[in-house]
Structure formats: structure tokens, C-alpha cells
Amino acid sequence: MVEAIEKNQKPETQKDPDKKLEQISVDLAPLTPERLDEALSLARVIFPDIGSSEEPPDIVFPASLEPGKYREQLERFSIDKLNYWLAQENGKSVGIMGLYSRTEDPNDTAWVGWYGVTPEARGRGVGGKIFQETIDKARTEGVKELKLYTTDEDDPVAHTLFEKFGFTISSEETAPEGYKITYMSKRLDEAPQERSFMQRLIERSRYTRDDPSNFNTGLERNGEKFTTETIESIDHPDFPKMLDLFRKTFKPDEVDSPETMQQYMEESELLMHIMKNDKDEVVAALLGYRFDMGSNDPAFANKSIFGVDMVTTNPEYQRKGLARELYISAAMKAEKNAQAEGKKTSLAMGECTSTSEKFWNDVGWKRIYTVDTKNKKLTELKYVQPPVEFDAKTGKSAEGLSAIPEHFMTDSLERKTPPTKEEIAAVGAEWLSSFAEPQDSFESPEAYTTHEAMMQGYVDDFQKQLTGAERTVLLTERARRLLLRRGWSIEEHTAADGGVAGPEDF
């Protein structure tokens, strides 16, 4: 994390700033156990508000020296590996720099962490020299994409410095406190260029794909080979195997019957993808949808939504990243089909349990909260999935089935900013409405009226939470921990945390 950059430093005004950097001599000394206390003291000088940081130096600095000892903390932070250096000028420590990688990123991606300069060294270009050394160090280690994030609480000069070194804004979001968080990145192996959602997805693949442009393709990683396939009909020979895998993972009232799935195929675009091993066994499966926003608002025209209903992996094949690869394939198919209709996949959305949240965070999804800035309170959007089958005589849920509380999640795909509360309301309403059955599914007009009223109730309960909200914010589990340390209270959708979903834990 970039917590503070060159406070009070004057922007570079020379015609040849790189020449000035060459004239500054800064040596980088790797962090060692002997210099740990010095590094922590330096961090407290550079970052006065260090106590509210998400990944504090008193954990990540020693963790870089003894990762095994801090394995639990690193897993919680989703950090794979990390290294820190002390920057020295004439034998005196004047700054800190770090590089770390996250578990959800490709192996050739790294983040800048805890980069800063002491007050007395600011204003002389030292920060720029250290930052250049950071880039050079990353390139030497084979990093192809370098990322960072900062806030508008930091001096605006920070953004000027990053842009000077070729970093561009990849996305922005607003923190509950109201300040803006800016994510920036720089390609180290090529000239900067805007990449599409599909290109970014493929880059996130941990496997070598035989055909990166095809959602049905072979994959290989560390000698293991798999194949992704699309199921277009319940008559497909592997459909029963996919259904069996879902039923072994999810509750009975969460899995649609084959007849219901066939109906969905006829009425909308159902996305069914499976992963096979080299023995032709189905080892992972994903069920998703693509649908339009469905709102009368012109701003939502030609926008398509990629929704995921369920995804699971055979326990023997978990933690190999297969669910991620199915997500990539399904998203590619949804985007290609949207483009064929002259539309754009704008958002991804779906539900999660407390056990599967980390997986969805890794592919960019976050839970949704309404913000009350005055009282420093966040309230999670309380989503309830309607029953998947209904009684034809009464219009109510079928016997033994009920509504299921879930955590509702979303992700912006082609945009750099998170979805607005209006977009979330529209998408949620469209998704909930998709569970409704047509009139000819019921034996009487009274049964259909009962069904209509029940389904509209789910939509109303969802939307009224957003109507009077100040605004919404999307948060990962890691971000919520940070906000709690900063004094915010969070009302979670605890009803969605019931039960055990071990097999669903990717």
C-alpha cells in the first residue's frame, strides 16, 4: 500500500527530470533481522497514522523475514510473497520501499508496498530516485505488471509522481469515509495500453490455455491437463455428472431440477460449463446466466449482466484454481454473446456464502454495503434468494423449499468505477424477478396472483434498502477489517452465514 508519498515535495519542473535522478545517489539495503527495529521506527516517522493501516509494518516487515511464522496473517491479507528495502543516502536511512504479490494475481504481477521518504529528505528528488529503483527492482525480478493504490488523503503530488513514471489509473472507488481510493498500474514489458475485460481475465489465468480466445479449450499447469466444455442442453451426456456435483455441494433447495434448467435455457441465456481431467471425469462445474439490465433508464441500454448461480469443485481437485478457470470461460462466453448482440457486459453479480467469499474476492467481486457517514456505520445489503420451485396449486414455494439468505456481490467489468446504487437496485430487481414462474405454471389465476405478490415482495425488500441510502460501497473481507480498526461499525447480513459449506470452499 502507498500510504504517503513525498509530503510537501515540489513537483519536478526540470526539462530533464531523469538527469536529476541520475545525480542522486541512493543505495538499497535489504531488510534484515538486525535492521528490523530501524525499519519500524522509520515507518512510524514516515507514516504517522500507521495504526489504521490495513497491512501494518509491524506484521508485514517481520513476515518478509520469517514468512512461515506469519503464514496465517499473510493468508488473511492474501499476500503470497513480500520483500522490503531501506533506502540510504550517504549511509543514512531516508526511505522505505517494498514489493509484494497477492495470491489472486498472476505470478508476474507485483504491488508497491510501504513506499515513503523521511521528511528531511523530501523535496530533493530522493523519492523519485527510490521509486525508479523500485521499478527497476521489479523488472529485474521478472515482474510484467506493477500495481499500487493510494488515496486523495495523500498529497496530490503522489499522483503526479506516479503518472510521471508511466502509471495509469486502472480503477477508482470511494471509501466509506468519503475519500477516493485510486488504483494504478504500469506494464513493465510493453507500452501502456488499455486492456479489455476479457484480456484482463485471460491474463489472470494461472493455466496455459491451448486457445486463449476460446472458452472451450485445453489447459495445462505443472503437468496437469484439463479441458473446459460448454453444456448446451440437459441431453448432454455430461449434464447428469454436472448436476450430481452440484447436489453434493449445495442444499437440495438451492439446486434447480433438470426441467427447470431446461425452461431457463428456453427463456434466457443459461451458461453451463464443466471442467474435465485427463481421464474425462467432470471435476468442476459452473452454472451462470447472461441477461439485460431490464431497466427503462436509457443509461442502462445495451448493457448486459453476467451472473453466476453456483460453482463447485470435486474435493480432490480443490485449491487448484479450476473454479477460477471456469469463471473465466463463462465470462468469455457471456461477453462474446453480448458483443454479437451489440451489447457490452457491464457488471458481474451473484451470491456467496461466508466460506466462498475469498474466492469471489479473488476474481474481483465484493459485498455491498450502504453508508451512513455521520454515524460511521455500514449496513450490508440483505439479500434473500427466492425458492427455486413453486406449488402449482397455491403459488407458494414447493413443499420443503424456502428462501435462502445469501451475501449479494457484484463487480464492475469494463468500467473503472464501481456500480451506483441505482445500478445495483436495477440489477438486483432483474435477478430476483428471474426466479418468477410464468402464469401457465399455475393451476389457477389465484395461485398466480399469490406467486406474483410473493416475488414482488422479494424485489421490494431488496430495493427499499437502497432507496433512502446515502450511497453504497463495495468491500472485501480485508477492507472490512481495516474499517473496523478505523472506528466504523458494520451491520452484517448474518443470516447468510448459517450452515456449513465446506465443499464449496475453493
C-alpha positions in Angstrom: 0.0 0.0 0.0 1.2 3.5 -0.8 0.3 5.3 2.5 2.2 8.6 2.0 4.4 9.9 -0.8 6.7 12.9 -0.6 4.5 15.1 1.5 5.3 18.8 0.8 7.5 17.9 -2.1 7.5 20.3 -5.0 6.6 18.8 -8.4 9.6 18.3 -10.7 9.8 21.2 -13.1 13.1 20.4 -14.9 13.1 19.8 -18.6 15.1 16.6 -18.0 14.0 15.1 -14.6 15.7 11.8 -15.4 19.0 13.6 -15.4 18.4 14.8 -11.9 17.6 11.3 -10.8 21.0 10.1 -12.1 22.7 12.7 -10.0 21.1 11.4 -6.7 22.9 8.5 -5.1 20.6 6.2 -3.1 21.6 2.7 -2.1 19.0 0.0 -1.3 19.8 -2.3 1.7 17.6 -5.4 2.0 15.6 -5.6 5.3 17.4 -7.9 7.7 16.5 -9.1 11.3 19.2 -6.8 12.6 17.6 -3.7 10.9 14.0 -4.6 11.6 13.7 -2.2 14.6 15.3 0.6 12.5 12.8 0.0 9.7 9.8 0.0 12.0 11.0 3.3 13.6 11.5 4.8 10.2 8.0 3.7 9.2 6.5 5.5 12.2 8.2 8.7 11.2 7.1 8.5 7.5 3.6 7.3 8.2 2.2 9.0 11.4 -1.2 7.2 11.0 0.3 3.8 10.7 -2.0 2.3 13.3 -5.0 2.4 10.9 -3.3 0.7 8.1 -4.7 -2.5 6.5 -1.4 -4.4 6.5 0.7 -2.8 9.2 4.5 -2.8 9.1 4.8 -4.5 12.5 3.3 -7.5 10.8 4.4 -7.4 7.2 8.0 -6.3 7.8 8.9 -9.3 10.1 6.7 -11.5 7.9 9.0 -10.8 5.0 11.9 -12.2 7.0 10.0 -15.2 8.5 7.0 -16.0 6.2 6.4 -19.4 7.8 6.0 -17.9 11.2 3.4 -15.4 9.9 1.7 -17.7 7.4 -1.8 -17.2 9.0 -1.5 -13.4 8.7 -0.2 -13.5 5.2 -3.1 -15.8 4.1 -5.6 -13.4 5.7 -4.0 -10.5 3.8 -3.9 -12.7 0.6 -0.2 -12.0 0.3 2.0 -14.6 -1.4 5.5 -13.2 -1.0 7.0 -9.8 0.0 10.3 -8.1 0.3 11.4 -4.7 1.8 14.4 -2.5 1.5 15.8 0.5 3.4 16.9 3.4 1.1 20.1 5.0 2.2 21.8 8.3 1.2 25.4 8.7 2.4 24.9 5.9 4.9 21.7 7.3 6.4 18.3 5.7 6.0 16.0 8.1 4.2 13.2 5.9 3.0 11.5 2.5 2.7 10.3 0.6 -0.3 8.7 -2.8 -0.8 7.3 -5.2 -3.3 4.7 -7.9 -2.6 2.4 -10.2 -4.6 -1.1 -11.2 -3.9 -2.4 -14.8 -4.2 -5.2 -13.8 -6.6 -2.7 -12.2 -9.1 -0.7 -13.8 -11.9 2.9 -14.8 -11.0 4.3 -11.9 -13.0 2.3 -9.2 -11.1 3.6 -7.3 -8.0 2.4 -4.4 -5.8 4.4 -1.4 -4.4 4.2 -1.5 -0.6 5.1 0.9 2.1 7.0 3.3 -0.1 7.9 6.6 1.5 10.6 9.1 2.3 11.6 10.8 5.6 10.5 14.5 6.0 14.1 15.8 5.8 14.8 14.0 2.6 11.7 15.3 0.8 11.8 18.0 -1.9 15.2 16.9 -3.4 14.1 14.1 -5.8 15.0 11.3 -3.4 11.5 9.9 -3.6 11.7 9.8 -7.3 15.0 8.0 -7.2 13.7 5.4 -4.8 10.6 4.9 -6.9 12.7 4.4 -10.0 14.8 1.8 -8.1 11.5 0.1 -7.1 10.5 -0.2 -10.8 14.0 -1.4 -11.8 14.0 -4.0 -8.9 10.6 -5.3 -10.0 11.6 -5.6 -13.7 14.8 -7.5 -12.6 12.6 -10.0 -10.7 10.6 -10.7 -13.8 7.5 -8.5 -12.9 5.5 -7.6 -16.0 2.8 -5.5 -14.3 3.4 -3.3 -11.3 0.4 -2.0 -9.3 -0.2 0.3 -6.4 -3.1 2.1 -4.7 -3.2 5.5 -3.0 -5.9 7.9 -1.6 -6.7 11.5 -2.1 -5.8 11.9 1.5 -2.2 11.6 0.3 -0.6 14.7 -1.2 -1.7 15.2 -4.9 2.0 15.2 -5.8 1.9 11.4 -5.3 -0.4 11.1 -8.4 1.9 13.4 -10.4 4.9 11.3 -9.4 3.2 8.0 -10.4 2.0 9.4 -13.7 5.5 10.7 -14.5 6.7 7.2 -14.2 4.1 5.9 -16.6 1.4 4.6 -14.2 -2.2 4.9 -15.3 -5.4 4.7 -13.4 -7.0 1.2 -13.6 -9.9 1.8 -11.3 -11.3 4.1 -8.6 -13.6 3.7 -5.6 -14.9 5.8 -2.7 -14.2 4.6 0.8 -17.0 4.8 3.4 -15.3 7.9 4.9 -15.8 9.7 1.6 -12.2 9.8 0.3 -11.2 8.3 -3.0 -9.0 5.3 -3.5 -7.2 5.2 -6.8 -5.7 2.0 -8.2 -2.8 2.5 -10.7 -0.7 0.1 -12.7 2.2 0.1 -15.2 3.2 -2.6 -17.7 6.9 -3.2 -17.4 7.2 -5.4 -20.5 5.4 -3.2 -23.1 4.0 0.2 -23.8 0.9 1.0 -21.7 -2.4 0.2 -23.4 -6.0 -0.1 -22.4 -7.0 -3.8 -22.0 -10.5 -5.1 -22.3 -12.3 -7.1 -19.5 -11.7 -10.3 -21.5 -7.9 -9.6 -21.9 -7.6 -8.9 -18.2 -9.4 -12.2 -17.4 -7.2 -14.3 -19.6 -4.1 -12.6 -18.0 -5.4 -13.7 -14.6 -5.4 -17.3 -15.7 -2.9 -19.5 -13.8 -3.0 -22.1 -16.6 -1.6 -22.2 -20.1 -4.6 -22.2 -22.4 -4.3 -24.0 -25.7 -6.5 -21.3 -27.3 -6.7 -18.2 -25.1 -9.5 -16.8 -27.3 -11.8 -19.8 -26.9 -13.9 -20.6 -23.8 -13.8 -24.3 -24.7 -10.1 -25.2 -24.6 -7.4 -27.3 -23.0 -5.5 -26.1 -20.0 -2.2 -27.2 -18.5 -0.4 -26.3 -15.3 2.6 -28.1 -13.7 2.0 -31.2 -15.9 -1.7 -31.5 -15.0 -4.1 -31.2 -18.0 -7.8 -30.3 -18.0 -10.4 -29.3 -20.6 -13.2 -26.8 -20.3 -16.5 -27.6 -22.1 -19.9 -26.0 -22.5 -23.1 -27.8 -21.9 -25.9 -26.5 -24.1 -28.7 -28.9 -23.3 -29.8 -31.2 -20.5 -29.5 -34.0 -23.1 -25.7 -33.6 -23.0 -24.1 -36.8 -21.7 -22.2 -34.9 -19.0 -25.2 -33.0 -17.7 -26.1 -35.6 -15.1 -22.5 -35.6 -13.8 -22.6 -31.8 -13.5 -25.9 -31.9 -11.7 -24.6 -34.6 -9.3 -21.6 -32.4 -8.5 -23.9 -29.5 -7.6 -26.1 -31.7 -5.5 -23.1 -33.0 -3.5 -22.1 -29.4 -2.7 -25.3 -27.4 -2.2 -28.5 -27.8 -0.3 -31.4 -29.5 -2.1 -33.5 -26.3 -2.2 -30.6 -24.5 -3.9 -30.3 -26.7 -7.0 -32.9 -26.5 -9.8 -34.4 -29.6 -11.3 -33.4 -30.6 -14.9 -36.9 -29.5 -16.1 -36.4 -26.0 -14.5 -33.0 -25.7 -16.1 -34.4 -26.6 -19.5 -37.1 -23.9 -19.0 -34.4 -21.4 -18.2 -32.5 -22.4 -21.4 -35.6 -21.7 -23.5 -36.3 -18.3 -21.8 -32.9 -16.8 -21.3 -29.2 -17.5 -21.8 -28.0 -20.2 -19.4 -24.3 -20.7 -19.0 -23.2 -24.2 -18.0 -19.5 -25.0 -18.0 -17.7 -28.1 -16.8 -14.0 -28.9 -16.3 -12.7 -32.4 -17.1 -9.4 -34.0 -16.1 -7.3 -36.1 -18.5 -9.4 -39.2 -17.6 -12.5 -37.4 -19.0 -14.0 -37.1 -15.5 -16.1 -34.0 -14.6 -14.1 -32.4 -11.7 -15.6 -28.9 -11.6 -18.8 -27.1 -12.8 -20.3 -23.7 -13.1 -23.9 -22.5 -13.7 -24.4 -18.9 -14.7 -26.6 -16.6 -16.7 -26.4 -13.6 -19.0 -29.3 -11.1 -19.0 -30.0 -7.5 -19.8 -30.3 -4.8 -17.2 -34.1 -4.6 -17.8 -34.5 -1.0 -16.7 -36.3 1.7 -18.6 -33.4 4.1 -17.8 -31.5 5.0 -21.1 -28.3 4.8 -19.2 -28.7 1.1 -18.8 -29.4 0.5 -22.5 -27.3 -2.1 -24.3 -25.8 -3.3 -21.0 -25.5 -7.0 -20.3 -25.1 -8.7 -16.9 -23.0 -11.8 -16.2 -24.5 -13.7 -13.3 -23.1 -16.8 -11.6 -25.6 -19.0 -9.7 -23.2 -21.7 -8.4 -19.8 -23.1 -9.0 -18.1 -26.0 -7.3 -15.1 -28.3 -7.5 -14.6 -32.0 -6.6 -12.9 -32.0 -3.2 -10.0 -34.0 -4.6 -9.3 -31.1 -7.1 -9.9 -28.1 -4.9 -7.3 -25.3 -4.5 -6.0 -25.9 -8.0 -7.7 -22.8 -9.4 -10.2 -24.7 -11.5 -13.2 -22.7 -10.4 -11.4 -19.6 -11.4 -10.8 -21.0 -14.9 -14.5 -21.9 -15.3 -15.4 -18.4 -14.3 -13.0 -17.1 -17.0 -14.5 -19.3 -19.6 -18.1 -18.5 -18.7 -17.3 -14.8 -18.7 -15.7 -15.0 -22.1 -18.8 -16.8 -23.5 -21.1 -14.2 -21.9 -19.1 -11.3 -23.4 -18.8 -12.8 -26.8 -22.6 -13.4 -26.9 -23.2 -9.9 -25.7 -21.0 -8.4 -28.4 -22.8 -10.4 -31.0 -26.0 -8.5 -30.0 -24.2 -5.1 -30.0 -24.1 -5.0 -26.2 -21.4 -4.8 -23.5 -21.0 -6.9 -20.4 -21.2 -4.2 -17.7 -21.4 -6.0 -14.4 -20.9 -9.4 -12.9 -23.1 -10.4 -10.0 -24.2 -13.3 -7.8 -24.4 -14.7 -4.3 -21.8 -16.1 -2.0 -21.6 -17.8 1.4 -19.0 -16.9 4.1 -16.9 -19.8 3.0 -16.7 -18.9 -0.7 -16.3 -15.1 -0.3 -12.5 -15.3 -0.6 -12.8 -17.0 -4.0 -15.1 -14.3 -5.3 -12.9 -11.5 -3.8 -10.0 -13.0 -5.8 -11.9 -12.6 -9.1 -13.0 -9.0 -8.2 -16.4 -9.5 -6.6 -17.2 -7.6 -3.4 -20.1 -7.5 -0.9 -22.4 -4.4 -1.0 -22.9 -2.0 1.9 -24.9 1.2 2.4 -23.1 4.1 4.0 -24.1 6.3 6.9 -21.1 8.7 7.1 -22.5 10.8 10.0 -22.7 7.8 12.3 -19.7 5.9 10.7 -22.0 2.9 10.1 -22.0 0.4 7.2 -25.0 -1.9 6.6 -24.7 -4.9 4.3 -27.4 -5.2 1.7 -29.7 -8.0 2.9 -30.4 -10.3 0.0 -32.6 -13.4 0.1 -32.7 -15.8 -2.8 -36.3 -16.9 -3.6 -37.2 -20.6 -3.7 -36.3 -22.3 -7.0 -39.6 -24.2 -7.4 -43.2 -23.5 -6.5 -46.5 -25.2 -5.8 -48.7 -25.1 -8.9 -51.9 -25.2 -6.7 -51.1 -22.4 -4.2 -48.4 -20.3 -6.0 -46.2 -20.5 -2.9 -42.9 -22.2 -2.6 -42.9 -26.0 -3.1 -43.0 -28.2 -0.1 -39.7 -28.4 1.7 -38.2 -25.4 -0.1 -37.7 -22.0 1.2 -35.9 -18.7 0.6 -32.2 -18.7 1.3 -30.4 -15.7 2.8 -27.1 -15.0 0.8 -24.4 -12.4 0.5 -25.1 -10.4 -2.7 -21.9 -9.5 -4.6 -21.0 -7.5 -7.7 -18.1 -6.3 -9.8 -17.7 -3.6 -12.5 -16.1 -5.2 -15.6 -15.4 -2.7 -18.3 -15.6 0.4 -16.0 -13.0 1.9 -13.7 -15.7 3.0 -11.2 -17.9 0.8 -9.0 -21.6 0.5 -9.8 -24.0 3.1 -8.5 -26.8 2.3 -6.0 -29.3 2.8 -8.9 -27.5 0.2 -11.0 -27.3 -2.2 -8.1 -31.1 -1.8 -7.5 -31.9 -2.4 -11.2 -29.6 -5.5 -11.4 -30.9 -6.9 -8.1 -34.5 -6.5 -9.2 -33.9 -8.1 -12.6 -32.1 -11.0 -10.9 -34.8 -11.6 -8.3 -37.5 -11.3 -11.0 -35.8 -14.1 -13.0 -37.0 -16.6 -10.3 -40.6 -15.9 -11.1 -42.6 -18.5 -12.9 -45.0 -17.8 -15.9 -48.8 -17.8 -15.4 -49.2 -21.1 -17.2 -47.1 -22.8 -14.5 -50.0 -22.5 -12.1 -53.4 -24.2 -11.9 -55.5 -21.0 -11.2 -55.4 -17.2 -11.6 -55.5 -17.0 -7.7 -52.3 -19.2 -7.4 -50.5 -17.0 -10.0 -51.6 -13.8 -8.2 -50.2 -15.2 -4.9 -47.0 -16.1 -6.7 -46.7 -12.6 -8.2 -47.2 -10.9 -4.9 -44.6 -13.1 -3.2 -42.0 -12.5 -5.9 -42.6 -8.7 -5.9 -42.1 -8.8 -2.2 -38.5 -10.0 -2.6 -37.8 -7.2 -5.1 -39.4 -4.5 -2.9 -37.4 -5.7 0.2 -34.2 -5.5 -1.8 -34.8 -2.1 -3.4 -36.1 -0.3 -0.4 -32.7 -0.8 1.3 -31.2 1.3 -1.4 -33.9 4.0 -1.9 -33.0 6.0 1.1 -29.3 5.2 1.3 -26.7 7.9 1.2 -24.6 5.8 -1.2 -23.2 2.3 -1.5 -19.7 0.9 -1.2 -18.2 -2.5 -2.3 -16.0 -4.1 0.3 -13.8 -7.2 0.6 -13.4 -9.1 3.8 -9.9 -7.5 4.2 -11.3 -4.0 3.7 -13.9 -4.5 6.4 -11.3 -5.5 8.9 -9.5 -2.2 8.2 -12.7 -0.1 8.6 -13.4 -1.8 12.0 -10.0 -0.7 13.2 -10.8 2.8 12.0 -13.8 3.0 14.2 -16.6 2.1 11.8 -19.4 -0.2 12.9 -20.7 -2.8 10.4 -24.1 -4.5 10.4 -23.5 -7.7 8.5 -26.1 -9.9 6.9 -25.5 -12.6 9.5 -28.5 -14.7 8.4 -26.4 -15.6 5.3 -23.7 -17.2 7.4 -25.7 -20.1 8.6 -24.8 -23.7 7.9 -21.6 -25.4 6.7 -20.4 -25.2 3.1 -17.1 -27.0 3.3 -17.0 -28.5 -0.2 -17.8 -25.0 -1.6 -14.7 -23.6 0.0 -12.4 -23.2 -3.1 
